[in-house]
């Protein structure tokens, strides 16, 4: 098996994520996820949180997150 085939097999390997009730183990929801789609979802979420963090740190969250905010506003 070549390296390309191994890489494709690794990326396309599918997993099933199942959410069950604890009492009777009945299935509430199930998701089929491959490593590639999981990685893409993780990267999109990371970039989104990073951008929202940058926007929030420089705008409305500055009042709560930065202890020097009141000093600079009152000076």
Secondary structure, 3 states (H helix, E strand, C coil): CCHHHHHHHHHHCEEEEEEECCCCCCEEEEEEEEHHHHHHHHHHHHHHHHHHHHHHHCCCCHHHHCCCHHHHHHC
